[in-house]
Amino acid sequence: MSHTASRIMLEKALVLTALCAACMGTSGCVTPARTMATLPCASEIHADSAKAVTKLTAQAAANPSNKETQLCLAYAFIAQKKYPAAIEAATRALESDKSDPLALRMRAFARYRMGVYQLAIDDANASLKAETSGEAYEIMGKCRLRLGDAAGATEDFRLWANLDRSIEARCWMGSAQWTGGDQAGALRTWEAAEIAAPKDPEPFIWKAGFLFRDDDKSGALAAAQHAVTLAPDSPQTLGTLARVQSWSGDAKGAAETVAKLAKTNPTAAAKLTEKLKTSVPTAKGT
């Protein structure tokens, strides 16, 4: 993934809010599953996770059985990448309700980040018994991909894409197909994502990485260049192009791309320069 977790979570929250608004007054509309980003404390955590942890830790100490406080604390720890602490908070939230699907998904996410893939799959699968959620399939798919089960991951990402209509899900699905040996299927999946969201550079970013890994340098360069046309100032698109240029031996082109990034984001350009010194060509998402 090329976007930050907090931004992705916030976008999901906005989508869910819109869906809820559309459902009001409509018969047969199912309320979307809760997500980390729809917690009432989410905006406070996004603004200052350290401050939120201090506040929520005090609240949890005063009332340790409050499930919502433990959920918020788990999310705050996730925002700080303190995954063991997040697992502990999510587990405390489950003490009052062992089948709470959000608590299970939060613990699954933290376990995925820690590399405890099978336990993460178990938690995500358990959450699905309570409610259907694209987040659960997202976590399971990423874990299965790490465990070498490309076919299982492909199916999980397919279900995630169908539930959330997510371009990111389609990109991950393509990565699983490619990893499993179905390169033609992966390309079709990314092309379908391009058609569904013609202004989104994400499918081209993914395609560029995998094409280069397959030694299709011209295809990778074309995909990276198209991503830049869609988002000319994006650190992700410019970073992808610079990497492809560098890996292809075009040091001058890579330097020019980094210089372009430096005009709008000097910090990102500096980080990219350091990465280019040691980076090796690997496909995005693997």
C-alpha positions in Angstrom: 0.0 0.0 0.0 1.2 3.4 -0.8 -1.1 5.5 1.4 -0.8 5.9 5.1 -3.0 3.7 7.3 -4.7 6.7 9.0 -5.7 8.3 5.7 -7.1 5.0 4.4 -9.0 4.4 7.5 -10.4 8.0 7.4 -11.5 7.5 3.8 -13.3 4.3 4.7 -15.1 6.2 7.5 -16.3 8.8 5.1 -17.6 6.1 2.7 -19.4 4.4 5.5 -20.9 7.7 6.6 -22.2 8.3 3.1 -23.6 4.8 2.9 -25.4 5.3 6.2 -26.9 8.6 5.0 -28.1 6.9 1.7 -29.7 4.1 3.7 -31.8 6.4 5.9 -35.5 6.0 5.1 -34.7 3.0 2.8 -36.1 -0.4 3.6 -33.9 -3.4 3.5 -30.7 -1.4 3.9 -28.1 -3.2 6.1 -26.1 -1.1 8.5 -22.4 -1.2 7.5 -20.0 -2.9 9.9 -18.1 -0.7 12.4 -14.5 0.0 11.6 -11.6 1.4 13.6 -12.0 4.7 11.8 -15.7 5.0 12.8 -14.9 4.9 16.5 -16.0 8.2 18.2 -12.3 8.6 19.4 -10.9 8.3 15.8 -10.5 12.0 15.0 -8.8 12.6 18.4 -6.4 9.7 17.8 -5.6 10.9 14.3 -4.9 14.4 15.6 -2.4 13.3 18.4 -2.1 9.6 19.1 0.3 10.0 22.0 -2.0 12.4 23.8 -4.9 10.1 23.1 -3.0 7.1 24.6 -2.4 9.1 27.8 -6.0 10.1 28.2 -7.4 6.6 27.3 -5.0 4.8 29.6 -6.2 6.9 32.5 -9.8 6.2 31.5 -9.2 2.5 31.2 -7.5 2.4 34.6 -10.5 4.1 36.2 -13.0 1.8 34.4 -11.2 -1.3 33.0 -14.4 -3.0 32.0 -15.5 -0.3 29.6 -15.3 -1.9 26.2 -15.4 1.3 24.2 -12.5 2.7 26.1 -10.4 -0.4 25.5 -11.3 -0.4 21.8 -10.2 3.2 21.5 -7.0 2.5 23.4 -6.3 -0.4 21.0 -6.8 1.8 18.0 -4.5 4.5 19.5 -1.8 1.9 20.1 -2.2 0.7 16.5 -1.8 4.3 15.3 1.5 4.4 17.2 2.5 0.9 15.8 2.6 -0.5 19.3 1.0 -3.7 18.3 1.6 -5.8 21.5 -0.1 -3.1 23.5 -2.9 -3.0 21.0 -3.4 -6.7 21.3 -3.7 -6.5 25.0 -6.3 -3.7 24.8 -8.3 -5.5 22.2 -8.2 -8.7 24.4 -9.5 -6.7 27.4 -12.3 -5.4 25.2 -13.2 -9.0 24.4 -13.5 -10.0 28.1 -16.9 -8.4 28.2 -18.0 -9.7 24.8 -15.9 -12.5 23.4 -17.6 -12.2 19.9 -17.3 -8.5 19.4 -16.3 -8.3 15.7 -14.5 -5.0 15.8 -12.3 -6.1 18.8 -11.5 -9.3 17.0 -10.5 -7.4 13.8 -8.4 -5.0 15.7 -6.5 -7.8 17.4 -6.3 -9.5 14.0 -4.8 -6.4 12.4 -2.2 -6.0 15.2 -1.3 -9.7 15.0 -0.9 -9.4 11.2 1.5 -6.5 11.8 3.5 -8.5 14.2 3.7 -11.4 11.8 1.5 -13.8 13.8 -0.4 -14.7 10.7 -2.4 -17.8 11.6 -3.7 -16.2 14.9 -4.6 -13.1 12.9 -6.6 -15.3 10.4 -8.3 -17.0 13.3 -9.4 -13.7 14.8 -10.6 -12.3 11.5 -12.5 -15.4 10.7 -14.1 -15.4 14.1 -15.2 -11.8 13.5 -17.0 -12.9 10.3 -19.3 -15.2 12.4 -20.7 -12.0 14.0 -20.8 -9.7 10.9 -19.6 -9.5 7.3 -16.7 -7.1 6.9 -14.3 -6.2 4.1 -11.7 -5.4 6.8 -11.7 -9.1 7.9 -11.2 -10.4 4.4 -8.5 -7.8 3.9 -6.5 -9.0 6.9 -7.0 -12.6 6.1 -5.9 -12.1 2.5 -2.7 -10.3 3.5 -1.9 -13.0 6.0 -2.5 -15.8 3.5 -0.3 -14.1 1.0 2.5 -13.9 3.6 2.0 -17.6 4.3 2.3 -18.5 0.7 -1.4 -19.3 0.0 -1.9 -17.1 -3.1 -5.1 -18.8 -4.1 -6.7 -18.3 -0.7 -5.5 -14.7 -0.6 -7.0 -14.1 -4.1 -10.4 -15.2 -2.9 -10.2 -13.1 0.3 -9.3 -10.0 -1.7 -12.1 -10.8 -4.2 -14.6 -10.8 -1.4 -13.1 -7.6 0.1 -13.4 -5.9 -3.3 -17.0 -7.0 -3.7 -18.0 -5.8 -0.3 -16.2 -2.4 -0.2 -15.9 -1.6 -3.9 -12.3 -0.9 -3.1 -9.6 -0.1 -5.7 -7.0 -1.0 -3.1 -8.6 -4.5 -2.8 -8.4 -5.0 -6.5 -4.8 -4.1 -6.5 -4.1 -6.6 -3.7 -6.1 -9.2 -5.6 -3.9 -8.6 -8.7 -0.8 -9.1 -6.5 -2.1 -12.4 -5.2 -2.9 -13.6 -8.7 0.5 -12.6 -10.0 2.2 -14.3 -7.0 0.2 -17.4 -7.7 1.4 -17.6 -11.3 -1.7 -16.1 -13.0 -0.1 -13.1 -14.5 -2.7 -12.7 -17.2 -5.4 -12.7 -14.5 -3.5 -10.1 -12.5 -3.2 -7.8 -15.5 -6.9 -8.1 -16.2 -7.7 -7.3 -12.5 -5.5 -4.2 -12.6 -7.0 -3.1 -15.9 -10.5 -3.5 -14.5 -9.4 -1.3 -11.6 -8.1 1.3 -14.0 -11.4 1.4 -15.8 -13.4 1.6 -12.5 -11.2 4.5 -11.3 -9.5 6.1 -14.3 -8.0 8.9 -12.2 -6.5 6.7 -9.5 -2.8 6.0 -10.0 -2.7 3.1 -7.6 -3.3 0.2 -10.1 -0.4 1.6 -12.3 1.9 1.8 -9.3 1.3 -1.9 -8.5 1.5 -2.9 -12.1 4.9 -1.2 -12.5 6.5 -3.1 -9.6 5.3 -6.5 -10.8 6.2 -5.9 -14.4 9.7 -4.8 -13.5 10.1 -7.9 -11.3 9.2 -9.9 -14.4 11.9 -8.1 -16.4 9.4 -6.1 -18.4 11.3 -2.8 -18.0 9.4 -1.0 -20.8 6.0 -2.0 -19.5 7.0 -1.1 -16.0 8.3 2.3 -17.1 5.1 3.0 -19.1 2.9 2.1 -16.1 5.0 4.3 -13.8 4.9 7.2 -16.2 1.2 7.0 -16.5 0.8 7.0 -12.7 2.8 10.3 -12.7 0.5 11.8 -15.3 -2.5 11.0 -13.0 -0.8 12.4 -9.8 2.2 14.6 -10.9 3.2 15.7 -7.4 2.6 12.5 -5.5 5.5 11.0 -3.6 4.1 7.6 -4.4 4.0 8.0 -8.2 7.3 9.9 -8.4 8.9 7.4 -6.1 7.7 4.5 -8.3 9.0 6.2 -11.4 12.4 7.0 -9.8 12.8 3.4 -8.7 12.0 2.0 -12.1 14.4 4.4 -13.7 17.1 3.6 -11.1 16.6 -0.2 -11.4 16.8 0.2 -15.2 20.1 1.9 -15.0 18.8 5.4 -15.9 20.5 7.2 -13.1 20.0 10.6 -14.8 16.3 10.1 -15.2 15.9 9.0 -11.6 17.8 12.0 -10.4 15.5 14.3 -12.5 12.4 12.6 -11.0 13.8 13.1 -7.5 14.5 16.7 -8.2 10.9 17.2 -9.4 9.7 15.7 -6.1 12.0 17.9 -4.1 10.2 21.0 -5.5 7.0 20.1 -3.6 8.2 17.7 -0.9 11.9 18.0 0.0 11.5 15.6 2.9 10.1 12.8 0.7 12.7 13.5 -1.9 15.5 13.1 0.7 14.0 9.8 1.9 13.7 8.6 -1.7 17.3 9.4 -2.4 18.4 7.3 0.5 16.2 4.4 -0.5 17.5 4.4 -4.1 21.0 3.8 -2.8 20.0 0.5 -1.3 16.7 -0.5 -2.8 16.3 -3.6 -4.9 13.5 -4.3 -7.5 10.6 -5.9 -5.6 6.9 -5.8 -6.5 4.7 -3.6 -4.4 2.6 -5.3 -1.7 4.8 -8.4 -1.4 
